[in-house]
Amino acid sequence: MENDMDYTERAYTTSEIATMLDIAVPTVRKYAQSLERAEYVFLKGKGKGKHQARLFIDNDVMALRYLKQLRDNSNITVDEAVSIVISKFGKGAIQTIRHNDTAEIKPYDERYSELKELIHKQNDLIKGLTERLDKQQEYIDRSIKQRDKNLLDSVNELLESKKQIATVEENKSFWSRLFKR
């Protein structure tokens, strides 16, 4: 009968909570374990015994956020903060969650993994393209330097040729004047 409950509140995983609260996954687990020792109850997903994954509902998110704020803004211990949180939020979820709610999370995890893999592939592709562009730029730079060198050599040869022609012309006119031809 528990599975027939109409329960529509969104349930979050430990990693989603860590992202939402900007804390590490082990810290979320530590806080949740401390709350459970104080008899706070979290929803559990599929699994058996101790291996059931915790699922966090909005009230749990608020409780964990408040616990984080207490720890960040004061010098109290985790256990003292847990006592304050329980006095403010109560002992947590008393409902159960339908098994198909946890099944809905799995496709998102698979999609997340697929997207993560796609991002890694794209990063590798971008890295390869960047390397190719760097090599291409080096080739272009070498080609331009070689072209400039060849052009400068050609200009120098042309100037040298003009000097030689001018010298020959000058010598011709000298000899022409000398022999009056």
N, C-alpha and C positions, 0 to 999 in steps of 0.2 A: 504494500500500500504506500510506503514511503516514496517509491519511485513514481507514483501517480500524482504527486504534489504538483501543483502549478506554480513553479518557481521560475521567475523571469529575470531576476537580478543577475547582472553580469558577474562572472567569477574570473579572477585573475590568477596567473601562475606566479611562482616565486620570482622568476626572471622579469616578468612584467612589472611586478611591484618594485623590484630593484631599480628598474629604469625609471619608473614613475617618481620614486623618492630620491633618486640619484644617490643610491648606496649600493654596496656590493651585495651579491647574492648570498654569500656566507653571513653577512650582517643581518639580512632579512631572516635567514634561518635561525640565527642566534636569538634575535628578538622574538620570533615566533615560538621558539622552544622555551624561552623565559616566560612568555605569556601562558603557554600551555602548563608549565610547572605551577603557575598561579591559578590553574583551572580555567583558563580562557579556552574556548572551544572554536576551532577552525573547521570549516567544511573540508571533507576529504574526497578526493577523486577516486578513480579506479585503482585497484591494487589490493593487496592483502596485508593485514596487520600493520606493522610499522612502515611498510613500504608504500602506503597510500600517500599520494602527493597532496600537499595542502593547497586549497583553493581559497582565495581571498575575495570577499565581497566588499562593497563600498564601506560598510561600517568597519571592517578590518583595516582597510586602507587608511581611514581616518585615525583609527587607534594607533597604527604603526607610524603614521606621519606625526601624531602627537608625541609618541614615544621618542622618535628621532629628534623632534624639537626640544623636548625636555633634556635629552642627552647633549644636544649641541649647545644649549643656552644655559646649562647649569653644571655643577660638579657632582650631581647625584649619580649613584650607581644604577646599573640596569634594573636590579631588583626593586630599588626605590621608585624608579620611573615606572616600572610595570605596575606597582601598587597604585600609583596615581592614575595610570591609564585605566586600570580595572575599575577604580572607584568612579571614573568619569564615564566609561563606555560599557561597563558591565562585563559579563563573562563570555561575550562573543556569540557566535552563531549557534542557535539551537535547532536550526533546520538542517535538512539533508539536501544534497544536490542530486538531481537526476543524472544517471550515468550518461545519457546522451549529451548533457552539457559538456562533459569532459571530452566526449568524442568530437565535439565541435572545435575544440582547441587544437587537436592533432593536425587537421589540415592547415591551420595557420602556422603551426610549427614547421610543417613540411614546406609551405610556401616561403616562410622566412629562410629556411635552409637553402631552397632553390634560389631565392633572390641573393642571398649571401654568396653562393657559389657563382652566380652570374656576375656579381660585382667584382669578385676576385678575377674572373676571366677577363672582364673588361679592363681592370687595372693592369693585368698582364699584357693585354693587347695595346693599351695606351703606352705602357713602358716600352714595348717593342717598336711602336710607331715613333716614339720620342727618340729612341736610339737610331732608327733609320733616318729621321730628320736631322739629327746631329751629324751623322755620317755624310748625308747629302750636303749639308751646310759646309762641312769641312772640304768636300770635293769642289763645291762652288768657290770657296775662298781660295783653294789651291789653283783652280783654273783661272780665276781673275788675276792672281799674282803672276802666274805664268804668262797670261795674255799681256799684262802690263809690262813685264820684263821683255817679252818679244817685241812689243810696240816700241818701247824705249830703245832697244837694240837697233830696230829698224830706223828710227828717227836719227840715232847717232850715226849709223852707217850712211844715211842720206846726207846728213850734215858733213860728214867726212868726205863724201863724194863731191859735194858742192864745193868744199874747200879745195879739193884737188883740181876740179874743173876750173875754179877761179884762178888757181896758181898756174895752170897750163895756159889759160887765156892771158894772164898777166905776162907770162914768159913769152908768148907769141907776140904780143904787142910790143914788148921790149925788143925782140929780134926784128920785128917788122920795122920798127923805127930805126933800129941800128942799120939795117940794110935797105931801108926805104922801099919796101915792097908793099 
